[in-house]
Amino acid sequence: MINKIVDIINSCKKFLITAHIRLDGDAVGSELALYHVLRKMGKDAVVYNQDRTPEVYTFLPGADAVVHCLDSVEMFDVAFVLDCNELEGVGE
């Protein structure tokens, strides 16, 4: 499974990263870590969250790049849903 994920990352360019609603430190930290890894690989990455980043986590590098509105998800090759055990937990 890991090799398949690596292949997908290597072969794709545009990534959407999100997590569950009512964000916590695990969700925000996971999103931003993946965001930075993908960007260092030369990939386009966007972190989207329905909810605003809790103030306590806004000091994290990249927290200011999180968006809360998307026109469409059609432009992304891949979506990562992190720290979420069911898709409904993502919200809208």
C-alpha positions as CSV (number, residue, x, y, z in Angstrom):
1,M,0.0,0.0,0.0
2,I,2.8,2.5,0.9
3,N,4.5,1.9,-2.5
4,K,1.2,2.7,-4.3
5,I,0.9,5.9,-2.3
6,V,4.5,6.8,-3.2
7,D,3.8,6.1,-6.9
8,I,0.7,8.3,-6.8
9,I,2.6,11.2,-5.2
10,N,5.4,10.9,-7.7
11,S,3.1,10.7,-10.7
12,C,0.7,13.5,-9.8
13,K,1.1,17.3,-9.5
14,K,-1.9,18.9,-7.7
15,F,-2.9,17.8,-4.2
16,L,-5.8,18.7,-1.9
17,I,-5.2,18.1,1.8
18,T,-7.9,18.2,4.4
19,A,-9.0,16.7,7.7
20,H,-12.0,16.4,10.0
21,I,-14.2,19.3,11.2
22,R,-13.6,20.8,14.6
23,L,-9.8,20.8,14.1
24,D,-7.4,19.7,16.7
25,G,-3.6,19.6,16.9
26,D,-3.3,16.2,15.3
27,A,-5.3,17.3,12.3
28,V,-3.6,20.6,11.7
29,G,-0.2,19.2,12.3
30,S,-0.7,16.3,9.9
31,E,-2.1,18.6,7.2
32,L,0.8,21.1,7.4
33,A,3.5,18.4,7.6
34,L,2.2,16.8,4.4
35,Y,1.8,20.2,2.8
36,H,5.4,21.0,3.4
37,V,6.7,17.6,2.2
38,L,4.7,17.9,-1.0
39,R,5.8,21.5,-1.6
40,K,9.5,20.5,-1.1
41,M,8.9,17.8,-3.8
42,G,7.8,20.6,-6.2
43,K,4.2,19.7,-6.0
44,D,1.2,22.0,-5.9
45,A,-0.6,21.5,-2.6
46,V,-3.6,23.2,-1.0
47,V,-4.8,22.7,2.6
48,Y,-8.5,23.2,2.9
49,N,-10.5,23.1,6.1
50,Q,-14.2,23.9,6.5
51,D,-13.4,25.3,10.0
52,R,-11.0,28.1,10.8
53,T,-7.6,27.1,12.3
54,P,-7.9,27.3,16.1
55,E,-5.9,30.3,17.3
56,V,-3.6,28.0,19.4
57,Y,-2.2,26.4,16.2
58,T,-1.8,29.6,14.0
59,F,1.9,29.8,15.0
60,L,2.6,26.6,13.0
61,P,4.6,27.2,9.7
62,G,2.1,27.2,6.8
63,A,-1.0,27.8,9.0
64,D,-1.5,31.1,7.1
65,A,-1.7,29.2,3.8
66,V,-4.8,27.2,4.8
67,V,-7.9,28.0,2.8
68,H,-11.5,27.8,3.8
69,C,-13.2,28.1,0.5
70,L,-12.8,26.1,-2.7
71,D,-14.5,26.8,-6.0
72,S,-14.0,23.2,-7.2
73,V,-12.1,20.1,-6.4
74,E,-11.9,19.2,-10.1
75,M,-8.5,20.8,-10.4
76,F,-6.8,18.4,-8.0
77,D,-5.3,15.1,-9.0
78,V,-5.4,13.6,-5.5
79,A,-7.1,14.4,-2.2
80,F,-5.6,13.4,1.1
81,V,-8.1,13.1,4.0
82,L,-6.1,13.0,7.2
83,D,-6.9,12.2,10.8
84,C,-10.5,11.2,9.9
85,N,-12.0,7.8,10.4
86,E,-15.1,8.4,8.1
87,L,-15.7,10.7,5.1
88,E,-18.6,12.4,6.8
89,G,-16.2,13.7,9.4
90,V,-14.8,16.1,6.8
91,G,-18.0,18.2,6.7
92,E,-19.1,19.9,3.6
